[in-house]
Amino acid sequence: MKVKFTYILKLFLLTTICCLSSFAQTKENQAVEVPFDFYRNEIIVQVKVNGKGSYNMMLDTGTDPSAIDLNTAKAIGLKLNSIGQQGAGGGTSANLTYETELPLVELGTLKAKSVEALAIDLSKISERLGKPLHGILGHSLLNNRIVQIDYPKRVVRFYQKSPFSKTANQSDNSKITRLSFRYDDNILIDGVSVNGKKMTANFDTGSDETFKLTPDAVSVLGLSDEVSKAQVSESVGYNGVAENRKGKLKNVTIGGISVDAPTVLFFGKGAGRDKEPWGINIGNAFFKDFVVTIDYRSKTITLEKP
């Protein structure tokens, strides 16, 4: 997902493990562990804001800065900018955002002060999710942290230092792969190919799908005719409902991980994904089998199958 203003910054170890493990921890690097509910392929954590809550919030690498439901923001008593701006993201409707700040965010024992956020109506996303969603924890909370999402164990871990040894085997394979990324409104990685063609990918923990392709990527891959005949599908983003289509790809390769005949969602034209710096979006339906470590300091991502 993505929320942003046009004129400001564009909008998670095993308890015991042997020392030979690639992510053995020491007392000096104890992780803050936060359980999460993997509800409909979304990471939902319990959060307190200014001592109030707890609130259902999504952990989303694709939201910048962070977001809070407009009515929730008002109930907490947050100060909102009086002028609303159209937020960017999926959907075809207008949904205004209002600059605000979360003075204190408590995520388990992790506390963060002055977290930049935008207040926005999240009722459509709550409706799609099937439970109230009070906010999205995005880049303004995650940036400069080392975050490990253990999908099989349903735990997010925040580290002081990288849990990976510098002398660990660096070769990529189907069990573990490491990717460098750059940040440009999204976590962008280049070690990805789709149907044999290299493509920039968006690493998105706010997506409930496996893979999604932009209209430009569909064109580059020569899939326009195939997509026009594919099954119609609807998705819900910050800006409401959008019509997309679902189909199959021959292959998606991410580092040393190769996936044959994966299901993919094709974004429709005019649905808010026409001018993206990436071609393929990778989401939680793919990540769910991995322990994912996002090191915002060294700009590296590690995917490991436990």
N, C-alpha and C positions, 0 to 999 in steps of 0.2 A: 504494500500500500504506500501511498504517498500523499502527504499534505504539505503545502508550502504557500508562502506569500510570494508575489512576484518581485517585491522590493526588499526582502530580507533573506536570510539564509534559507535556501530552498529545502520546503517541508518534506551460557551459560556454562568425581573421582571416586572413585570408589572409596568406601570408608577404610577398608584395608586392602592393600595390594602389594605385590612383591616389588622390590626395588628395581627389577629389570624392566618393569612396565614403562611404556613410553610416556605415561602421565602419572608417575609416582609422585606423591606429595611429601613435603617436609613440614615440620612445625612452623618454620619461617614462612611457609607458603600455604597455610591453611585456607581453604576456600570457604567463602560464604555460600551456603547451599540454600536454595529456595525451591520448594516443590511446585510443580505446575500441573494443571489439568489440561491434557491434550484433547480438547473438545472440538470435534469436527475438524480435525487437522489444524487447529489453532492453539498456540501456546497461551494459556490464560493463567495469570498469576494474581495473588491477592496483595493489594497495595493499600497503604494508608497515605493520605494526603493531609498535611497539617494536623495529624493525630486523629483524623476522621476516617471512617471506613470500617471494615475493609471493602475495597472496590475491585470488581473484575476488570483487569487490564490485560491487553494483548501485548506480547513482546514481539516487536516488529522492526527488523533491520531496515525496512524500506520506508519508514516514516521519519521525516525530518522537519521540525525538531522532535517533539512528542505531541500528543493530542489528548484532550479531555473533552468528554461530552459536555455540551453547552449547558444543559440543565444541571448536571452534576457540578460544574464549575460555579454556577450561581448558588447552588445549595451549600457549597463549601464556603462561599463568600470570597471567591477569588476576584481580583481586580481585572477587568476586561477592557481592552481598547474599545473605544466607542465606535470606531469605524471598522466595518467588516470588509474582508476581501475574498474574492473567489479562490477557493483552494484547488490545487491541481490533483488529479487522481482519476481512478476508473469511474465510469458512469457518464451520463449525458445530461444530468440536471445541474442546477446551480445550488451550491451549498457554501454559505459564507463562513469564514474563519475569523476569529478575533484573538489578537495577541494577548498572551497572559503568561504567568509564571507560577510554577508549583513550588512554594517556599520550602516545603520539606516533603520528600518522598521516602517512605519506609517500605522496603522490599525485604521481608525477613529481617535480618540484623543489618542489612545494608541500608545506610541512610545517605541521601543526596539532597543538597540544598540548592535552591534557586535554579530549578530545572525549567528551561525554556519550553513553552508549550503553546499550542493554538487550541482555542475552544471551538468546537464544531459539533453540529448535530450528528450523533452517531446512531440515531434510532433505526435507520435503514439497515445498518450493519448488525445491530442488535437483533433485528427481526430476522435477518438472514442466518445469523449465528444460532438463534433459538434461545438466547439468554441475554440478560442485560449486559451491555459492554459500557463501562464507565470511562475508559480511556485507553490510550496506546502509549506504551513506553518505547520511544524510538531513539534516534541518534543523540539527542541532547542528554540522555541518561547513559547510553552505551559507549559513546565516544571516549577514547583514551583508556578504556577498560579491556581486560582479558576475560571474555565471556565464553563459558562452555555450556552447551545445551546437550544434556544426556537424554536423548529421546527415549531409549528403551527403559531407563529408570525414572523418567519424568522428573528430572531435577535440573535446575539451572545453577551453575557455579560461577562465582566471580573470584578471580585470582589476583594476587598482588604481582606475581611473576609468572612467566609462561610455565605450564606444567610439563612441557616437553624438553627433554635433554637436548643440548646443542649437538651431542655426539650421536643422537639417534639416527637410524637408517633413513636417509632422505629419499630413497627410491619410491616412486608411486606405484601402487598396485591396487587390486580390487578391494583390499582390506584397509589400506590407509593411503591417503593422498593429501598432499599439501599444495595449496594454491596461493599465489600472491594476489592482492587486490589493490585497487585504487578507489578512492571515494569521490564520487561526483553525483551528489544527490542520492545515490544508491551505492551499495557495495558491488563494484564491477570487477569481474574476473575474465581473463582472456584465454585460459587453458581449457577451452570448451569447443567442441565441434558438433555440428548438427548435420546429419546425413553426409558426413565427410567434409563439410565446409566449416572453417574456423569462424567463430562468432562470439562477440562479447555477451556475457551473461550477467544478469542481475540476481544476486544472492538474496533471497527474500523470505525471511521467516514469518512474514505476515500473509503469505499466500498459502491457501489450503490445497492447491493443485500440485501436480508433479512438475509439469513444464507448460509454459505459455509462450506463444510466439507473437511478435508484433506484426502489423501489416507489412512493414518494410522487409522483415525477415521472410515472410511468406513469399514476397515478390522475389527476393534474392535466391531463394531455394526453388523457385519455379513451381510453387504449389497453389497458385491462384485458382486454377480450374478445379483442383481437388477440394480446396477449401470451400468453394462456392456450392459444392454438393454435399458437404459434411453436415452432421447433425447439429441443429441449432441448440445453443445453450445460453443460459443467462447467468450473469455474475453481478455482484453488488460491490461497489466501491464507495469512496468518500462522496462521490457525486451521483449516487443513485444506481439504478439498474442499467446494464449494458447488454446488448445482444452479441454473443460470440458463437463460435462453432467448435465442435470437438471432433478429433480424428486421430490418426496415428502417424508417427515418424518412423523412418527406417532405423535410425540409431542416434543416440546422444552420448557423447563421451566427455567426461569431466575428469581431467587429470588422468589417473590410471583406472577410472571406473567407467565401464562401457555398459550401456543399457540398450538392448535391442527391442524394436517395436513398441516403444512407450506410447501411452496415451498423451495427447497434447491438446491444450485449449488454444484456439486461434482467436486473438483479439479482433473484434470488428473494427472497421474504419470509423473514425469519428467517435470512438468510445474512450478517448483520453489517452490512447497509447500510440498515436501516430508519429510522434516526434520524440522518440526515446534514444538515448545513447547506447542502448543495448538491444539485442535481437531476441534473446530467449530469457525467460524468467524461470528460476529454479525455486520450488517451494517445498513446503513441509511434507507433502505426500512422498517426496523423494528422500528428504532428510530423516524421516521417521525411523529408519533402521540404523542410523549412525549416532556416534558421539561427535558433535560438531564444536570445534573450538575456534572462536573468532578473536584474534589478537589485533585489536585496533592500534596498538602501539607499533608493532612491526609490520602491520598490514599483511598478515597471513591468516589463512583459514586451513584447518586440518579436519579432514573427514575420516573417522575411524570406525570400523565395524567391530563391536565388542565380541 
